[in-house]
Amino acid sequence: MVVPDLGSLLVSLSEVFPLFVNLIFLGIALLGIWFGTSGLYALYGVAAGEHKFSNRPVTIDTAFGKLALAGAMIVAPVLLWKFANSFVLGGDITYSMFNYGGSQRGSTCDQIRAAITYFFMCLGALAWLVAGLKLYKATSGQHDGAGSAFLYLVGGTLAFFINDVAQLVGNTIKMDVSLSNVCMMIGG
C-alpha cells in the first residue's frame, strides 16, 4: 500500500475543494428557491387572509423577509464573484480563483496554496449556509440564535476571502502573513 505524502494529498485536494464550494453554493441556491416559494406562499396567505394551515398568522414583513432572504441566497455566488475584486483594493487572488471549478495549473507550491485557499472558501460557504438557515428561522418566528447569523455571515466572509484578509492584515501590521509563505516553508 502506497501512502501519499502531504504535498501530493494537498495537490489532489486543490481539484476537489472547488467542487465542494460549487456544491455548497448550489445547495444555498436551492434553499433560496425553497425559501422564495415559502415567502410567496406566505404573501398569498397575507393577501387572501387564509390561516388554516398555521396557528400563527403570517405578517407582510415576514413574507417580504423570506423573499429578500431567498433572493440573496439565489444570487450569492454571482454577487461574491463581483465583490471579490473589490473586497480589499486589489483582491485579485480570490477573484481569479473563484472560477466555478477547475484549479490553476502551476507548481506544487501554488497548488498547495490553492488547496488551502479553497478549504477556507468551503468553510466560508458553509458559514453562509448556516447563516441563511438561521435567518430563515428568524423570519419564521423562531428567534433562537438569530443574532448569531450575523457572526456566521462575517466569519464566512472573512474565511472566503482569506487571501485578501491576509493581505489587509499584512499591510496593516507591515508583515507578510499571506499564504505565499507556504512556498517558503516547503522550499518551493
Beta strands, then each sheet from edge to edge (+ up, - down):
end
